[in-house]
Amino acid sequence: MREDADRWNARYAGRAAGTPSAPKGLDGFDGVEPADDESVCLDIACGTGEQSMWAARHGFRVVALDVSPVAIDALRRSAREARLEHLIDARVVDLDDGLPADVRGVCSLVVCQRFRDPRLYPAIADAARPGGLIVVTVLSCVGLSSDAGSFHAAPGELVVAFVALDVDIVRSVEGEGEATLVARRR
């Protein structure tokens, strides 16, 4: 964890959180509102929290996870400034250890943007409650002209992984170095 945290802390040092934005893949998607006051959005590898802030502004209670204390501090500052701190539980978490047990099966929306660890795919699906939406975007080798490297997903990786889980795939797009999957938990 220390090496990952140091690398991401250096990247986020001095950066403020960006503009709140919907997770990639939800553009033009209807029905992404909390079902009730207890609806939880899990933002995995949240960075400075652009999707966390978007979800909180839409009424979700958010659990935001990242390995970088610098990024989590930036998210907490942004949440305080926007008076959303009561909706965002920002945590420093080593995702190599998996997802926290308290998010399993309770999330109306699970977001994982630009973080890839295929070992976490089952836990990502398990975090969603029945009917919950899962939105995953990873770097992909699809559409790249050169060798993409180990951080990029192979063609069809998300679909192959998630079709084997307890979800229905709603949308899948690959190209230009990214793959995005939207699924709903059965």
Secondary structure, DSSP 8 states (H G I E B T S, - for coil): -HHHHHHHHHHHTT---------TT-TT----S-SSTT-EEEEET-TT-HHHHHHHHTT-EEEEEES-HHHHHHHHHHHHHTT-GGGEEEEE--GGG-S-GGGTTTEEEEEEES---GGGHHHHHHHEEEEEEEEEEEEBSTT-SS---TTSB-TTHHHHHHHTSSEEEEEEEEETTEEEEEEEE-
